[in-house]
Amino acid sequence: MTPFDRFRRGMTDWMNSVELLQGERRRSHSRPLLPSRMTQRALVIQLARLGDLVQTIPAITALKKSHPNWELDLLCPAQLSVLGRLLPGISEVVTWDGAAWHRRAASAEAEVRPEHIAEAGAGIRAISEDLYDRAFVLNQHPRAFIAGALLARESVGAVSGKPLSHKLSPWAEYIRSVAISNRSHRVHLADAFCGMCGLSPPNDIIQIQVPTTVLPTDLEPIGQSDGDWIGLLVGAGDQERLVPIGVWERLIAECLEIRPASRVVLIGDQHEQERAQGIQGALPPLLLGRVWDTTGRLSLVQLASLLARCRFVVGTDTGPLHLAAAVGTRVIGWYFARARVHETGPYGPNHWVWQAEAREMDRMAAMKPIRWPIAETIALLGDGAAASVEDWSLWRSYRDDLGAYYVESEHEPIESCERAQIWRQLQPLSVA
């Protein structure tokens, strides 16, 4: 038996045991569903990374607009809970200890024992003593299915049929095809999350309102003086999407030469401090007074505050790019390797994405690019017209009643028929 077969068998046993626990939970909470006009407790389950959490905002907005009397809670990874509490429309954040559940699943892979079920029950009760009326499951992972099945009377979103069904819903199948296909898809992931909730994208974008946040004393002047502050994401979520230090050094040096009133802010977590030091070490000493290094020094809330102070944020790390867009900052993304503009471009109007063409992606995934859009990105910082770059295409973001979409810079913002067709196929009532 292969490792995959062993895992699948163990997970099947685990899910069957969870169904027993699910039945016990439902028998102990027999309160009927409230009529839709009355207050219900609903739970949005988003257990993925930072970028996916931020891209859940349109779905939350659509749910609150459709059901204004609902109390809408969020289940997210514990390390993202402080940011989850900032999402507009969320009443309460409950956390998910992914590491603990991973250990339980690993133990159950060999054999599901009674103590595993007892631990699972205790873990679920720690999240919520009372069942939610409905759970909206936005992830295609067994842990999300389990959470939806055990925490709510009704579970919708990623699966069709029973809460622990292995059959994905039409929208979940679409998202899965986006993840495994090389072709371009035209419905943005954030709007697909709306579809998974049975709703169309909202008309309005509600930004994250960052509370008054104190930065470290030496960083407090960022964004407070004249001139443009430009955030630069020095790292990336995957090694294959890291931009060489020399490229960032060129971008900073040329930008500060052309834009003498500007400042550059290096942004990243503690793992990217060495890259930030390498960038500064390569810069002419006279420029260092206009470069501010914040890597590894900020909490998530401080990061959101810092991004809101910048006029533009540039980079390849999609999580912070989405967060920057969500706090109202304009974004310029460099997308290559697996990042694709139509599905995961920054959400909202007036963002820019440089997308590497397919013939260049293989070389870029191996970190051997031929050229980068350095001067052209600097032109965009000044709201100028960027020249074309061989092996890259430039896209600008727009929104309409079907959500976000991107159009190549030299084209007019005309709605894509492909998006409307996808919505008709997956959610016929949403498109007239």
Contacts in CASP RR format, 6 or more apart in sequence:
PFRMAT RR
TARGET T0000
AUTHOR 0000-0000-0000
METHOD contacts of the structure
MODEL  1
MTPFDRFRRGMTDWMNSVELLQGERRRSHSRPLLPSRMTQRALVIQLARL
GDLVQTIPAITALKKSHPNWELDLLCPAQLSVLGRLLPGISEVVTWDGAA
WHRRAASAEAEVRPEHIAEAGAGIRAISEDLYDRAFVLNQHPRAFIAGAL
LARESVGAVSGKPLSHKLSPWAEYIRSVAISNRSHRVHLADAFCGMCGLS
PPNDIIQIQVPTTVLPTDLEPIGQSDGDWIGLLVGAGDQERLVPIGVWER
LIAECLEIRPASRVVLIGDQHEQERAQGIQGALPPLLLGRVWDTTGRLSL
VQLASLLARCRFVVGTDTGPLHLAAAVGTRVIGWYFARARVHETGPYGPN
HWVWQAEAREMDRMAAMKPIRWPIAETIALLGDGAAASVEDWSLWRSYRD
DLGAYYVESEHEPIESCERAQIWRQLQPLSVA
1 9 0 8 1.000
6 109 0 8 1.000
7 109 0 8 1.000
10 108 0 8 1.000
10 109 0 8 1.000
10 110 0 8 1.000
10 112 0 8 1.000
11 105 0 8 1.000
11 108 0 8 1.000
11 109 0 8 1.000
11 142 0 8 1.000
13 108 0 8 1.000
13 111 0 8 1.000
13 112 0 8 1.000
14 105 0 8 1.000
14 108 0 8 1.000
14 109 0 8 1.000
14 112 0 8 1.000
14 116 0 8 1.000
14 142 0 8 1.000
15 142 0 8 1.000
15 145 0 8 1.000
15 146 0 8 1.000
15 164 0 8 1.000
16 112 0 8 1.000
17 108 0 8 1.000
17 112 0 8 1.000
17 116 0 8 1.000
17 117 0 8 1.000
17 120 0 8 1.000
18 117 0 8 1.000
18 120 0 8 1.000
18 146 0 8 1.000
18 149 0 8 1.000
18 150 0 8 1.000
18 164 0 8 1.000
19 149 0 8 1.000
19 164 0 8 1.000
20 117 0 8 1.000
21 117 0 8 1.000
21 120 0 8 1.000
21 121 0 8 1.000
21 124 0 8 1.000
21 150 0 8 1.000
22 149 0 8 1.000
22 150 0 8 1.000
22 163 0 8 1.000
22 164 0 8 1.000
25 124 0 8 1.000
25 131 0 8 1.000
25 150 0 8 1.000
26 131 0 8 1.000
26 153 0 8 1.000
29 130 0 8 1.000
29 131 0 8 1.000
29 153 0 8 1.000
31 131 0 8 1.000
33 40 0 8 1.000
33 133 0 8 1.000
33 134 0 8 1.000
33 153 0 8 1.000
33 154 0 8 1.000
34 40 0 8 1.000
34 133 0 8 1.000
36 67 0 8 1.000
37 69 0 8 1.000
38 69 0 8 1.000
39 69 0 8 1.000
39 70 0 8 1.000
39 71 0 8 1.000
40 67 0 8 1.000
40 69 0 8 1.000
40 70 0 8 1.000
40 71 0 8 1.000
40 133 0 8 1.000
40 134 0 8 1.000
41 70 0 8 1.000
41 71 0 8 1.000
41 73 0 8 1.000
41 130 0 8 1.000
41 132 0 8 1.000
41 133 0 8 1.000
42 63 0 8 1.000
42 67 0 8 1.000
42 70 0 8 1.000
42 71 0 8 1.000
42 72 0 8 1.000
42 73 0 8 1.000
42 132 0 8 1.000
42 133 0 8 1.000
42 134 0 8 1.000
42 135 0 8 1.000
42 136 0 8 1.000
42 152 0 8 1.000
43 72 0 8 1.000
43 73 0 8 1.000
43 74 0 8 1.000
43 75 0 8 1.000
43 94 0 8 1.000
43 128 0 8 1.000
43 132 0 8 1.000
43 134 0 8 1.000
43 135 0 8 1.000
43 136 0 8 1.000
43 148 0 8 1.000
43 151 0 8 1.000
43 152 0 8 1.000
44 56 0 8 1.000
44 59 0 8 1.000
44 60 0 8 1.000
44 63 0 8 1.000
44 72 0 8 1.000
44 73 0 8 1.000
44 74 0 8 1.000
44 75 0 8 1.000
44 90 0 8 1.000
44 135 0 8 1.000
44 136 0 8 1.000
44 138 0 8 1.000
45 75 0 8 1.000
45 135 0 8 1.000
45 136 0 8 1.000
45 137 0 8 1.000
45 138 0 8 1.000
45 139 0 8 1.000
45 144 0 8 1.000
45 147 0 8 1.000
45 148 0 8 1.000
45 151 0 8 1.000
46 52 0 8 1.000
46 53 0 8 1.000
46 56 0 8 1.000
46 74 0 8 1.000
46 75 0 8 1.000
46 76 0 8 1.000
46 138 0 8 1.000
46 139 0 8 1.000
47 75 0 8 1.000
47 76 0 8 1.000
47 77 0 8 1.000
47 96 0 8 1.000
47 98 0 8 1.000
47 139 0 8 1.000
47 141 0 8 1.000
47 143 0 8 1.000
47 144 0 8 1.000
47 147 0 8 1.000
48 138 0 8 1.000
48 139 0 8 1.000
49 319 0 8 1.000
50 80 0 8 1.000
50 83 0 8 1.000
50 319 0 8 1.000
50 320 0 8 1.000
50 322 0 8 1.000
50 323 0 8 1.000
51 318 0 8 1.000
51 319 0 8 1.000
51 322 0 8 1.000
51 323 0 8 1.000
52 138 0 8 1.000
52 139 0 8 1.000
52 189 0 8 1.000
53 76 0 8 1.000
53 80 0 8 1.000
53 83 0 8 1.000
53 84 0 8 1.000
53 87 0 8 1.000
54 83 0 8 1.000
54 87 0 8 1.000
54 208 0 8 1.000
54 319 0 8 1.000
54 322 0 8 1.000
54 323 0 8 1.000
54 325 0 8 1.000
54 326 0 8 1.000
55 189 0 8 1.000
55 190 0 8 1.000
55 193 0 8 1.000
55 322 0 8 1.000
55 344 0 8 1.000
55 347 0 8 1.000
56 74 0 8 1.000
56 87 0 8 1.000
56 138 0 8 1.000
56 190 0 8 1.000
56 193 0 8 1.000
57 87 0 8 1.000
57 88 0 8 1.000
57 190 0 8 1.000
57 205 0 8 1.000
57 206 0 8 1.000
57 208 0 8 1.000
57 326 0 8 1.000
57 347 0 8 1.000
58 190 0 8 1.000
58 191 0 8 1.000
58 193 0 8 1.000
58 194 0 8 1.000
58 201 0 8 1.000
58 202 0 8 1.000
58 205 0 8 1.000
58 347 0 8 1.000
58 403 0 8 1.000
59 136 0 8 1.000
59 138 0 8 1.000
59 190 0 8 1.000
59 193 0 8 1.000
59 194 0 8 1.000
59 195 0 8 1.000
59 196 0 8 1.000
59 197 0 8 1.000
59 199 0 8 1.000
60 72 0 8 1.000
60 74 0 8 1.000
60 87 0 8 1.000
60 88 0 8 1.000
60 89 0 8 1.000
60 90 0 8 1.000
61 88 0 8 1.000
61 89 0 8 1.000
61 202 0 8 1.000
61 204 0 8 1.000
61 205 0 8 1.000
61 206 0 8 1.000
62 194 0 8 1.000
62 197 0 8 1.000
62 199 0 8 1.000
62 200 0 8 1.000
62 201 0 8 1.000
62 202 0 8 1.000
63 70 0 8 1.000
63 72 0 8 1.000
63 136 0 8 1.000
63 197 0 8 1.000
63 199 0 8 1.000
64 70 0 8 1.000
64 72 0 8 1.000
64 89 0 8 1.000
65 202 0 8 1.000
66 199 0 8 1.000
71 91 0 8 1.000
71 92 0 8 1.000
72 89 0 8 1.000
72 90 0 8 1.000
72 91 0 8 1.000
73 90 0 8 1.000
73 91 0 8 1.000
73 92 0 8 1.000
73 93 0 8 1.000
73 94 0 8 1.000
73 132 0 8 1.000
74 84 0 8 1.000
74 87 0 8 1.000
74 90 0 8 1.000
74 92 0 8 1.000
74 93 0 8 1.000
74 94 0 8 1.000
75 93 0 8 1.000
75 94 0 8 1.000
75 95 0 8 1.000
75 96 0 8 1.000
75 127 0 8 1.000
75 147 0 8 1.000
75 151 0 8 1.000
76 84 0 8 1.000
76 93 0 8 1.000
76 95 0 8 1.000
76 96 0 8 1.000
77 95 0 8 1.000
77 96 0 8 1.000
77 98 0 8 1.000
78 95 0 8 1.000
78 96 0 8 1.000
78 97 0 8 1.000
78 98 0 8 1.000
80 300 0 8 1.000
81 93 0 8 1.000
81 95 0 8 1.000
82 299 0 8 1.000
82 300 0 8 1.000
82 301 0 8 1.000
83 300 0 8 1.000
83 301 0 8 1.000
83 304 0 8 1.000
83 323 0 8 1.000
84 90 0 8 1.000
84 93 0 8 1.000
85 93 0 8 1.000
86 208 0 8 1.000
86 209 0 8 1.000
86 210 0 8 1.000
86 211 0 8 1.000
86 301 0 8 1.000
86 304 0 8 1.000
87 208 0 8 1.000
88 206 0 8 1.000
88 207 0 8 1.000
88 208 0 8 1.000
88 209 0 8 1.000
89 206 0 8 1.000
94 127 0 8 1.000
94 128 0 8 1.000
95 127 0 8 1.000
96 127 0 8 1.000
96 143 0 8 1.000
96 147 0 8 1.000
98 143 0 8 1.000
100 123 0 8 1.000
101 143 0 8 1.000
101 146 0 8 1.000
102 143 0 8 1.000
104 116 0 8 1.000
104 119 0 8 1.000
104 120 0 8 1.000
105 142 0 8 1.000
105 143 0 8 1.000
107 113 0 8 1.000
107 116 0 8 1.000
108 116 0 8 1.000
120 146 0 8 1.000
120 150 0 8 1.000
121 150 0 8 1.000
124 147 0 8 1.000
124 150 0 8 1.000
124 151 0 8 1.000
127 147 0 8 1.000
127 151 0 8 1.000
128 151 0 8 1.000
131 151 0 8 1.000
131 152 0 8 1.000
131 153 0 8 1.000
132 151 0 8 1.000
132 152 0 8 1.000
132 153 0 8 1.000
133 152 0 8 1.000
133 153 0 8 1.000
133 154 0 8 1.000
134 152 0 8 1.000
134 153 0 8 1.000
134 154 0 8 1.000
134 155 0 8 1.000
134 156 0 8 1.000
135 147 0 8 1.000
135 148 0 8 1.000
135 151 0 8 1.000
135 152 0 8 1.000
135 154 0 8 1.000
135 155 0 8 1.000
135 156 0 8 1.000
136 156 0 8 1.000
136 157 0 8 1.000
136 196 0 8 1.000
136 197 0 8 1.000
137 144 0 8 1.000
137 145 0 8 1.000
137 147 0 8 1.000
137 148 0 8 1.000
137 155 0 8 1.000
137 156 0 8 1.000
137 157 0 8 1.000
137 158 0 8 1.000
137 159 0 8 1.000
137 196 0 8 1.000
138 144 0 8 1.000
138 157 0 8 1.000
138 158 0 8 1.000
138 193 0 8 1.000
138 196 0 8 1.000
138 197 0 8 1.000
139 158 0 8 1.000
140 158 0 8 1.000
140 168 0 8 1.000
140 172 0 8 1.000
140 175 0 8 1.000
140 176 0 8 1.000
144 158 0 8 1.000
145 155 0 8 1.000
145 158 0 8 1.000
145 159 0 8 1.000
145 163 0 8 1.000
145 164 0 8 1.000
146 164 0 8 1.000
148 155 0 8 1.000
148 163 0 8 1.000
149 155 0 8 1.000
149 163 0 8 1.000
149 164 0 8 1.000
152 163 0 8 1.000
154 163 0 8 1.000
155 163 0 8 1.000
156 169 0 8 1.000
156 196 0 8 1.000
156 197 0 8 1.000
156 198 0 8 1.000
157 169 0 8 1.000
157 171 0 8 1.000
157 172 0 8 1.000
157 196 0 8 1.000
157 197 0 8 1.000
157 198 0 8 1.000
158 168 0 8 1.000
158 169 0 8 1.000
158 172 0 8 1.000
158 196 0 8 1.000
159 165 0 8 1.000
159 166 0 8 1.000
159 167 0 8 1.000
159 168 0 8 1.000
159 169 0 8 1.000
159 172 0 8 1.000
160 167 0 8 1.000
160 168 0 8 1.000
160 169 0 8 1.000
160 170 0 8 1.000
161 167 0 8 1.000
168 176 0 8 1.000
169 196 0 8 1.000
170 425 0 8 1.000
170 426 0 8 1.000
170 427 0 8 1.000
171 192 0 8 1.000
171 195 0 8 1.000
171 196 0 8 1.000
171 198 0 8 1.000
171 426 0 8 1.000
171 427 0 8 1.000
172 196 0 8 1.000
174 185 0 8 1.000
174 187 0 8 1.000
174 192 0 8 1.000
174 422 0 8 1.000
174 426 0 8 1.000
175 189 0 8 1.000
175 192 0 8 1.000
175 196 0 8 1.000
177 185 0 8 1.000
178 185 0 8 1.000
178 189 0 8 1.000
178 192 0 8 1.000
178 343 0 8 1.000
182 358 0 8 1.000
184 340 0 8 1.000
184 342 0 8 1.000
185 340 0 8 1.000
185 342 0 8 1.000
185 343 0 8 1.000
185 422 0 8 1.000
186 342 0 8 1.000
186 405 0 8 1.000
186 416 0 8 1.000
186 418 0 8 1.000
186 419 0 8 1.000
186 422 0 8 1.000
187 342 0 8 1.000
187 343 0 8 1.000
187 402 0 8 1.000
187 419 0 8 1.000
187 422 0 8 1.000
187 423 0 8 1.000
188 342 0 8 1.000
188 343 0 8 1.000
188 344 0 8 1.000
188 345 0 8 1.000
188 347 0 8 1.000
188 403 0 8 1.000
188 404 0 8 1.000
188 405 0 8 1.000
189 343 0 8 1.000
189 344 0 8 1.000
190 201 0 8 1.000
190 347 0 8 1.000
190 403 0 8 1.000
190 404 0 8 1.000
191 201 0 8 1.000
191 402 0 8 1.000
191 403 0 8 1.000
191 404 0 8 1.000
194 200 0 8 1.000
194 201 0 8 1.000
194 202 0 8 1.000
195 426 0 8 1.000
195 427 0 8 1.000
195 430 0 8 1.000
198 427 0 8 1.000
198 430 0 8 1.000
199 430 0 8 1.000
200 401 0 8 1.000
200 402 0 8 1.000
200 423 0 8 1.000
200 427 0 8 1.000
200 430 0 8 1.000
201 401 0 8 1.000
201 402 0 8 1.000
201 403 0 8 1.000
201 404 0 8 1.000
203 401 0 8 1.000
205 347 0 8 1.000
205 348 0 8 1.000
205 399 0 8 1.000
207 326 0 8 1.000
207 327 0 8 1.000
207 328 0 8 1.000
208 304 0 8 1.000
208 323 0 8 1.000
208 326 0 8 1.000
208 327 0 8 1.000
210 301 0 8 1.000
210 304 0 8 1.000
210 305 0 8 1.000
210 308 0 8 1.000
210 327 0 8 1.000
211 301 0 8 1.000
213 301 0 8 1.000
213 302 0 8 1.000
213 304 0 8 1.000
213 305 0 8 1.000
214 220 0 8 1.000
215 222 0 8 1.000
215 298 0 8 1.000
215 302 0 8 1.000
215 305 0 8 1.000
215 306 0 8 1.000
216 297 0 8 1.000
216 298 0 8 1.000
219 292 0 8 1.000
219 294 0 8 1.000
219 297 0 8 1.000
219 306 0 8 1.000
222 229 0 8 1.000
222 263 0 8 1.000
222 265 0 8 1.000
222 292 0 8 1.000
222 294 0 8 1.000
222 306 0 8 1.000
222 309 0 8 1.000
223 229 0 8 1.000
223 263 0 8 1.000
223 309 0 8 1.000
223 310 0 8 1.000
224 309 0 8 1.000
225 263 0 8 1.000
226 261 0 8 1.000
227 261 0 8 1.000
227 262 0 8 1.000
227 263 0 8 1.000
228 259 0 8 1.000
228 261 0 8 1.000
228 262 0 8 1.000
228 263 0 8 1.000
228 311 0 8 1.000
228 312 0 8 1.000
228 381 0 8 1.000
229 262 0 8 1.000
229 263 0 8 1.000
229 264 0 8 1.000
229 265 0 8 1.000
229 309 0 8 1.000
229 310 0 8 1.000
229 311 0 8 1.000
230 255 0 8 1.000
230 262 0 8 1.000
230 263 0 8 1.000
230 264 0 8 1.000
230 265 0 8 1.000
230 310 0 8 1.000
230 311 0 8 1.000
230 312 0 8 1.000
230 313 0 8 1.000
230 314 0 8 1.000
230 381 0 8 1.000
231 264 0 8 1.000
231 265 0 8 1.000
231 266 0 8 1.000
231 267 0 8 1.000
231 307 0 8 1.000
231 310 0 8 1.000
231 312 0 8 1.000
231 313 0 8 1.000
231 314 0 8 1.000
232 248 0 8 1.000
232 251 0 8 1.000
232 252 0 8 1.000
232 264 0 8 1.000
232 265 0 8 1.000
232 266 0 8 1.000
232 267 0 8 1.000
232 313 0 8 1.000
232 314 0 8 1.000
232 315 0 8 1.000
233 267 0 8 1.000
233 268 0 8 1.000
233 313 0 8 1.000
233 314 0 8 1.000
233 315 0 8 1.000
233 316 0 8 1.000
233 317 0 8 1.000
233 320 0 8 1.000
233 321 0 8 1.000
234 248 0 8 1.000
234 266 0 8 1.000
234 267 0 8 1.000
234 268 0 8 1.000
234 272 0 8 1.000
234 275 0 8 1.000
234 276 0 8 1.000
234 279 0 8 1.000
234 295 0 8 1.000
235 242 0 8 1.000
235 243 0 8 1.000
235 268 0 8 1.000
235 272 0 8 1.000
235 275 0 8 1.000
235 315 0 8 1.000
235 316 0 8 1.000
235 317 0 8 1.000
236 242 0 8 1.000
236 243 0 8 1.000
236 315 0 8 1.000
236 316 0 8 1.000
236 317 0 8 1.000
237 317 0 8 1.000
237 318 0 8 1.000
237 319 0 8 1.000
238 337 0 8 1.000
238 338 0 8 1.000
240 337 0 8 1.000
240 338 0 8 1.000
240 364 0 8 1.000
240 365 0 8 1.000
240 366 0 8 1.000
240 367 0 8 1.000
241 316 0 8 1.000
241 317 0 8 1.000
241 336 0 8 1.000
241 337 0 8 1.000
241 338 0 8 1.000
241 339 0 8 1.000
242 275 0 8 1.000
242 316 0 8 1.000
242 367 0 8 1.000
243 315 0 8 1.000
243 316 0 8 1.000
243 334 0 8 1.000
243 372 0 8 1.000
244 367 0 8 1.000
244 369 0 8 1.000
245 275 0 8 1.000
245 278 0 8 1.000
245 279 0 8 1.000
245 282 0 8 1.000
246 279 0 8 1.000
246 282 0 8 1.000
247 372 0 8 1.000
247 374 0 8 1.000
248 279 0 8 1.000
249 279 0 8 1.000
249 282 0 8 1.000
249 283 0 8 1.000
250 374 0 8 1.000
251 314 0 8 1.000
251 372 0 8 1.000
251 374 0 8 1.000
251 377 0 8 1.000
251 378 0 8 1.000
252 264 0 8 1.000
252 279 0 8 1.000
252 283 0 8 1.000
252 287 0 8 1.000
252 291 0 8 1.000
253 283 0 8 1.000
253 284 0 8 1.000
253 287 0 8 1.000
254 374 0 8 1.000
254 375 0 8 1.000
254 378 0 8 1.000
255 262 0 8 1.000
255 264 0 8 1.000
255 378 0 8 1.000
255 381 0 8 1.000
256 262 0 8 1.000
256 264 0 8 1.000
256 287 0 8 1.000
256 290 0 8 1.000
256 291 0 8 1.000
258 378 0 8 1.000
259 378 0 8 1.000
259 381 0 8 1.000
259 382 0 8 1.000
262 290 0 8 1.000
262 381 0 8 1.000
263 290 0 8 1.000
263 291 0 8 1.000
263 292 0 8 1.000
264 290 0 8 1.000
264 291 0 8 1.000
264 292 0 8 1.000
265 291 0 8 1.000
265 292 0 8 1.000
265 294 0 8 1.000
265 306 0 8 1.000
265 310 0 8 1.000
266 276 0 8 1.000
266 279 0 8 1.000
266 280 0 8 1.000
266 291 0 8 1.000
266 292 0 8 1.000
266 293 0 8 1.000
266 294 0 8 1.000
266 295 0 8 1.000
267 294 0 8 1.000
267 295 0 8 1.000
267 303 0 8 1.000
267 306 0 8 1.000
267 307 0 8 1.000
267 313 0 8 1.000
267 320 0 8 1.000
268 276 0 8 1.000
268 294 0 8 1.000
268 295 0 8 1.000
268 296 0 8 1.000
268 317 0 8 1.000
268 320 0 8 1.000
269 295 0 8 1.000
269 296 0 8 1.000
270 295 0 8 1.000
270 296 0 8 1.000
272 295 0 8 1.000
272 296 0 8 1.000
273 295 0 8 1.000
273 296 0 8 1.000
275 295 0 8 1.000
276 293 0 8 1.000
276 295 0 8 1.000
277 293 0 8 1.000
280 288 0 8 1.000
280 291 0 8 1.000
280 293 0 8 1.000
283 291 0 8 1.000
294 306 0 8 1.000
298 306 0 8 1.000
303 320 0 8 1.000
303 323 0 8 1.000
304 323 0 8 1.000
304 327 0 8 1.000
307 313 0 8 1.000
307 320 0 8 1.000
307 323 0 8 1.000
307 324 0 8 1.000
307 327 0 8 1.000
307 329 0 8 1.000
308 327 0 8 1.000
308 328 0 8 1.000
308 329 0 8 1.000
310 324 0 8 1.000
310 329 0 8 1.000
311 329 0 8 1.000
311 330 0 8 1.000
312 329 0 8 1.000
312 330 0 8 1.000
312 331 0 8 1.000
312 332 0 8 1.000
312 380 0 8 1.000
312 381 0 8 1.000
313 320 0 8 1.000
313 321 0 8 1.000
313 324 0 8 1.000
313 329 0 8 1.000
313 330 0 8 1.000
313 331 0 8 1.000
313 332 0 8 1.000
314 331 0 8 1.000
314 332 0 8 1.000
314 333 0 8 1.000
314 334 0 8 1.000
314 377 0 8 1.000
314 381 0 8 1.000
315 321 0 8 1.000
315 332 0 8 1.000
315 333 0 8 1.000
315 334 0 8 1.000
316 333 0 8 1.000
316 334 0 8 1.000
316 335 0 8 1.000
316 336 0 8 1.000
316 339 0 8 1.000
318 339 0 8 1.000
318 344 0 8 1.000
318 345 0 8 1.000
321 331 0 8 1.000
321 333 0 8 1.000
321 345 0 8 1.000
321 346 0 8 1.000
322 344 0 8 1.000
322 345 0 8 1.000
322 346 0 8 1.000
322 347 0 8 1.000
324 331 0 8 1.000
324 346 0 8 1.000
325 331 0 8 1.000
325 346 0 8 1.000
325 347 0 8 1.000
325 348 0 8 1.000
325 351 0 8 1.000
326 347 0 8 1.000
330 350 0 8 1.000
330 351 0 8 1.000
330 352 0 8 1.000
331 346 0 8 1.000
331 351 0 8 1.000
331 352 0 8 1.000
332 351 0 8 1.000
332 352 0 8 1.000
332 353 0 8 1.000
332 354 0 8 1.000
332 377 0 8 1.000
332 380 0 8 1.000
332 381 0 8 1.000
333 345 0 8 1.000
333 346 0 8 1.000
333 351 0 8 1.000
333 352 0 8 1.000
333 353 0 8 1.000
333 354 0 8 1.000
334 353 0 8 1.000
334 354 0 8 1.000
334 372 0 8 1.000
334 373 0 8 1.000
334 377 0 8 1.000
335 341 0 8 1.000
335 345 0 8 1.000
335 353 0 8 1.000
335 354 0 8 1.000
335 355 0 8 1.000
335 356 0 8 1.000
336 355 0 8 1.000
336 356 0 8 1.000
336 360 0 8 1.000
336 361 0 8 1.000
336 364 0 8 1.000
336 365 0 8 1.000
336 369 0 8 1.000
337 361 0 8 1.000
337 364 0 8 1.000
337 365 0 8 1.000
338 365 0 8 1.000
340 355 0 8 1.000
341 353 0 8 1.000
341 355 0 8 1.000
341 395 0 8 1.000
341 406 0 8 1.000
342 405 0 8 1.000
342 406 0 8 1.000
345 351 0 8 1.000
345 353 0 8 1.000
345 397 0 8 1.000
345 404 0 8 1.000
345 406 0 8 1.000
346 353 0 8 1.000
346 397 0 8 1.000
347 397 0 8 1.000
347 404 0 8 1.000
348 397 0 8 1.000
348 398 0 8 1.000
348 399 0 8 1.000
348 404 0 8 1.000
349 397 0 8 1.000
349 398 0 8 1.000
349 399 0 8 1.000
350 396 0 8 1.000
350 397 0 8 1.000
351 396 0 8 1.000
351 397 0 8 1.000
352 380 0 8 1.000
352 394 0 8 1.000
352 395 0 8 1.000
352 396 0 8 1.000
352 397 0 8 1.000
352 409 0 8 1.000
353 394 0 8 1.000
353 395 0 8 1.000
353 397 0 8 1.000
353 406 0 8 1.000
354 373 0 8 1.000
354 376 0 8 1.000
354 377 0 8 1.000
354 389 0 8 1.000
354 392 0 8 1.000
354 393 0 8 1.000
354 394 0 8 1.000
354 395 0 8 1.000
355 392 0 8 1.000
355 393 0 8 1.000
355 394 0 8 1.000
355 395 0 8 1.000
356 364 0 8 1.000
356 391 0 8 1.000
356 392 0 8 1.000
357 391 0 8 1.000
357 392 0 8 1.000
357 393 0 8 1.000
359 391 0 8 1.000
360 369 0 8 1.000
360 370 0 8 1.000
360 391 0 8 1.000
360 392 0 8 1.000
363 369 0 8 1.000
363 370 0 8 1.000
370 391 0 8 1.000
371 389 0 8 1.000
371 390 0 8 1.000
371 391 0 8 1.000
371 392 0 8 1.000
373 386 0 8 1.000
373 389 0 8 1.000
373 392 0 8 1.000
373 394 0 8 1.000
375 387 0 8 1.000
376 386 0 8 1.000
376 387 0 8 1.000
376 388 0 8 1.000
376 389 0 8 1.000
376 394 0 8 1.000
377 386 0 8 1.000
379 385 0 8 1.000
379 386 0 8 1.000
379 387 0 8 1.000
380 386 0 8 1.000
386 394 0 8 1.000
386 409 0 8 1.000
388 394 0 8 1.000
393 408 0 8 1.000
394 408 0 8 1.000
394 409 0 8 1.000
395 406 0 8 1.000
395 407 0 8 1.000
395 408 0 8 1.000
395 409 0 8 1.000
396 406 0 8 1.000
396 407 0 8 1.000
396 408 0 8 1.000
396 409 0 8 1.000
396 413 0 8 1.000
397 404 0 8 1.000
397 405 0 8 1.000
397 406 0 8 1.000
398 404 0 8 1.000
398 405 0 8 1.000
398 406 0 8 1.000
398 407 0 8 1.000
398 413 0 8 1.000
399 405 0 8 1.000
400 415 0 8 1.000
402 415 0 8 1.000
402 419 0 8 1.000
402 420 0 8 1.000
402 423 0 8 1.000
402 431 0 8 1.000
405 415 0 8 1.000
405 416 0 8 1.000
405 419 0 8 1.000
407 413 0 8 1.000
407 414 0 8 1.000
420 431 0 8 1.000
423 430 0 8 1.000
423 431 0 8 1.000
424 431 0 8 1.000
END
